Amino acid sequence: MQNDEYDCIIIGAGTAGIAAAVELSKAGKRVLILESKNYTGGRARSFEDTVTGEIIDNGQHVLMGCYSSLLSIFKELATDNLLIRQNTLTVNFIDSDGKKDILKTSTLPGKAGVILGILNLKQISLKSKFCALELALRIQIGNVKTENLTTQDFLKKYRQSKEIIERFWEPIILATLNSSSNQASASLFVEVLKRAFFAGKDASQILIPSVGLSELFTPFPEWILRHGGKIHLGTSVEALEIRNGQIAGVLSSKGEKFEAKTIISALPPKQLLRILPKELQSHPKFTPLHVYQFSPIVSIYLWFDLAWCDIDFAAMLGTTIQWIFNRRKIAPSSNTSVEKFPGHISLTVSAGNILVDTHPEEVVKLCLEELKRAFPKASDAKLISWKVIKEKSATFLATPAMELLRLQAQTFIPNLFLAGDWTSTSLPATLEGAAQSGIVAARHAISVLNKEK
Ligand SMILES: Cc1cc2nc3c(=O)[nH]c(=O)nc-3n(C[C@H](O)[C@H](O)[C@H](O)COP(=O)(O)OP(=O)(O)OC[C@H]3O[C@@H](n4cnc5c(N)ncnc54)[C@H](O)[C@@H]3O)c2cc1C
């Protein structure tokens, strides 16, 4: 038995687990983290591409200024300086035929900037823009009903035109909820708009990592040691042991047993279900664990012999590709890489069901065709290397029905708490949702521990 008097065992060292560990440690509690992989960061990770030798992510991640819980963790780990922050929200839009538009919110300060930014969009009629602004205003004063509505029904209810849906709302829905508009929950969408887009200049700024995602979490194992805790990487938890209505300990795949006064599961729902004792797996309170559905994200990395792309990143409209990121502008690389592969871009397709079963070579072919239409300069470039990454369970499918079933951090077992982007955070599955969930679970654990004193 491995029992070094830990206050809390945290299972999983993704963003939620790390956030929980930081919160507990700062409250003076001793934490043990068990992580099945040999790295921290979970679904936000980077690795070396074997062909080009460049560091790439499992999918481009974009953060926003309103990610206050996550940013406080990066600050603690001293990696917040590895994020590039826009001065004000600026997003390029590129049509399938190359027509350009831009949402620029810098002309006026604060919310007025967003309003003027929307009014200045060139490819959308004035009537549609006024309808969008009316909806934005109603959202801000809390005068909208979202109950059980999908975003599609919600946008129709508030008389949004087809063009503003396709050219403005839909890209936001896909990027933030990773679910198509006919499935995504309207209440989550409204929450995102309130917290990110209509909450002032700082909240709406976009932040992009200038390094591989894993680097943002690299200092964590050392940090936790310095704060009296411990992390075991490559240690998968196989089972939770229940005794007298409490979780008595956890069993690892290596046959070790660990005990602590409180336990936080920072696992995705399926993995949590797998380690619950049989009698809890079928307990009505854990029924939602059986019904979570997932949505994929497909990421395509392309290397060219020419630097043909002159923007940082853009939303693409009317194409299978939804976002394009110019890696050479946003993530500095070694001179050798730049010499060998002057052009390097990544593409994102959220809720990418249509690409999941498509052969990677076909995916690349389709993307190249779309890029050449939208960016004529791309036709002059030769593709040297590519990689397609399909994250099939990237996030949970954020439907209105699922929104009602998301589990709270507190469970009916007094010393077991739940964290993870899928728990009841009122946010979509994001790094910020994961960080917030970890902090909430940690605070519940701290309160139990403090009562025991
Ligand atoms: C391709 C892609 C793009 C994304 N883009 C964005 C974006 O732009 N912006 C944004 O905010 N969010 C984005 N997300 C979502 C974001 O990555 C997730 O919301 C977040 O990483 C989830 O963190 P988590 O801690 O809840 O879960 P996870 O990161 O999944 O952490 C769970 C951890 O538990 C470990 N584990 C599993 N089973 C066991 C076990 N039995 N024992 C021990 N450990 C175990 C896992 O290895 C993992 O480390 C994206 C996700 C993907 C996949």
The ligand as an SDF file (V2000), in Angstrom:
LIG
                    3D

 53 58  0  0  0  0  0  0  0  0999 V2000
   -8.4080   18.6900  -31.2420 C   0  0  0  0  0  0  0  0  0  0  0  0
   -8.9270   19.4870  -30.0860 C   0  0  0  0  0  0  0  0  0  0  0  0
   -9.0230   20.8730  -30.1960 C   0  0  0  0  0  0  0  0  0  0  0  0
   -9.5170   21.6160  -29.1240 C   0  0  0  0  0  0  0  0  0  0  0  0
   -9.5460   22.9810  -29.2310 N   0  0  0  0  0  0  0  0  0  0  0  0
   -9.8570   23.7140  -28.1480 C   0  0  0  0  0  0  0  0  0  0  0  0
   -9.7420   25.1320  -28.1840 C   0  0  0  0  0  0  0  0  0  0  0  0
   -9.3950   25.7170  -29.2020 O   0  0  0  0  0  0  0  0  0  0  0  0
  -10.0260   25.8370  -27.0460 N   0  0  0  0  0  0  0  0  0  0  0  0
  -10.4150   25.2200  -25.8990 C   0  0  0  0  0  0  0  0  0  0  0  0
  -10.6290   25.9130  -24.8950 O   0  0  0  0  0  0  0  0  0  0  0  0
  -10.5500   23.8720  -25.8310 N   0  0  0  0  0  0  0  0  0  0  0  0
  -10.2750   23.1160  -26.9210 C   0  0  0  0  0  0  0  0  0  0  0  0
  -10.3680   21.7420  -26.8570 N   0  0  0  0  0  0  0  0  0  0  0  0
  -10.9350   21.1210  -25.6400 C   0  0  0  0  0  0  0  0  0  0  0  0
   -9.9050   20.9670  -24.5370 C   0  0  0  0  0  0  0  0  0  0  0  0
   -8.7250   20.3530  -25.0120 O   0  0  0  0  0  0  0  0  0  0  0  0
  -10.5320   20.0750  -23.4510 C   0  0  0  0  0  0  0  0  0  0  0  0
  -11.7350   20.6540  -23.0370 O   0  0  0  0  0  0  0  0  0  0  0  0
   -9.6360   19.9080  -22.2160 C   0  0  0  0  0  0  0  0  0  0  0  0
   -8.3300   19.5690  -22.5800 O   0  0  0  0  0  0  0  0  0  0  0  0
  -10.2340   18.8120  -21.3300 C   0  0  0  0  0  0  0  0  0  0  0  0
   -9.4840   18.6910  -20.1490 O   0  0  0  0  0  0  0  0  0  0  0  0
   -9.9150   17.6550  -19.0190 P   0  0  0  0  0  0  0  0  0  0  0  0
   -8.9090   17.7590  -17.9510 O   0  0  0  0  0  0  0  0  0  0  0  0
  -11.3410   17.8250  -18.6970 O   0  0  0  0  0  0  0  0  0  0  0  0
   -9.8270   16.2030  -19.7250 O   0  0  0  0  0  0  0  0  0  0  0  0
   -8.5610   15.4380  -20.3240 P   0  0  0  0  0  0  0  0  0  0  0  0
   -7.6210   16.4220  -20.9150 O   0  0  0  0  0  0  0  0  0  0  0  0
   -9.1090   14.3740  -21.2070 O   0  0  0  0  0  0  0  0  0  0  0  0
   -7.8530   14.7870  -19.0540 O   0  0  0  0  0  0  0  0  0  0  0  0
   -8.1480   13.5100  -18.5540 C   0  0  0  0  0  0  0  0  0  0  0  0
   -6.8420   12.8460  -18.1450 C   0  0  0  0  0  0  0  0  0  0  0  0
   -7.1220   11.6180  -17.4920 O   0  0  0  0  0  0  0  0  0  0  0  0
   -6.1670   10.6560  -17.9120 C   0  0  0  0  0  0  0  0  0  0  0  0
   -6.7300    9.3160  -17.6710 N   0  0  0  0  0  0  0  0  0  0  0  0
   -7.7100    8.6990  -18.3670 C   0  0  0  0  0  0  0  0  0  0  0  0
   -8.0010    7.5090  -17.7980 N   0  0  0  0  0  0  0  0  0  0  0  0
   -7.1780    7.3860  -16.7170 C   0  0  0  0  0  0  0  0  0  0  0  0
   -7.0300    6.3850  -15.7060 C   0  0  0  0  0  0  0  0  0  0  0  0
   -7.7630    5.2810  -15.6870 N   0  0  0  0  0  0  0  0  0  0  0  0
   -6.0990    6.5940  -14.7360 N   0  0  0  0  0  0  0  0  0  0  0  0
   -5.3340    7.7320  -14.7280 C   0  0  0  0  0  0  0  0  0  0  0  0
   -5.4490    8.7000  -15.6620 N   0  0  0  0  0  0  0  0  0  0  0  0
   -6.3670    8.5400  -16.6280 C   0  0  0  0  0  0  0  0  0  0  0  0
   -5.9590   11.0010  -19.3840 C   0  0  0  0  0  0  0  0  0  0  0  0
   -4.7560   10.4530  -19.8760 O   0  0  0  0  0  0  0  0  0  0  0  0
   -5.9480   12.5190  -19.3380 C   0  0  0  0  0  0  0  0  0  0  0  0
   -4.6540   13.0310  -19.1120 O   0  0  0  0  0  0  0  0  0  0  0  0
   -9.9260   20.9610  -27.9290 C   0  0  0  0  0  0  0  0  0  0  0  0
   -9.8320   19.5760  -27.8270 C   0  0  0  0  0  0  0  0  0  0  0  0
   -9.3380   18.8420  -28.8760 C   0  0  0  0  0  0  0  0  0  0  0  0
   -9.2370   17.3480  -28.7320 C   0  0  0  0  0  0  0  0  0  0  0  0
  1  2  1  0
  2  3  1  0
  2 52  2  0
  3  4  2  0
  4  5  1  0
  4 50  1  0
  5  6  2  0
  6  7  1  0
  6 13  1  0
  7  8  2  0
  7  9  1  0
  9 10  1  0
 10 11  2  0
 10 12  1  0
 12 13  2  0
 13 14  1  0
 14 15  1  0
 14 50  1  0
 15 16  1  0
 16 17  1  0
 16 18  1  0
 18 19  1  0
 18 20  1  0
 20 21  1  0
 20 22  1  0
 22 23  1  0
 23 24  1  0
 24 25  2  0
 24 26  1  0
 24 27  1  0
 27 28  1  0
 28 29  2  0
 28 30  1  0
 28 31  1  0
 31 32  1  0
 32 33  1  0
 33 34  1  0
 33 48  1  0
 34 35  1  0
 35 36  1  0
 35 46  1  0
 36 37  1  0
 36 45  1  0
 37 38  2  0
 38 39  1  0
 39 40  1  0
 39 45  2  0
 40 41  1  0
 40 42  2  0
 42 43  1  0
 43 44  2  0
 44 45  1  0
 46 47  1  0
 46 48  1  0
 48 49  1  0
 50 51  2  0
 51 52  1  0
 52 53  1  0
M  END
$$$$
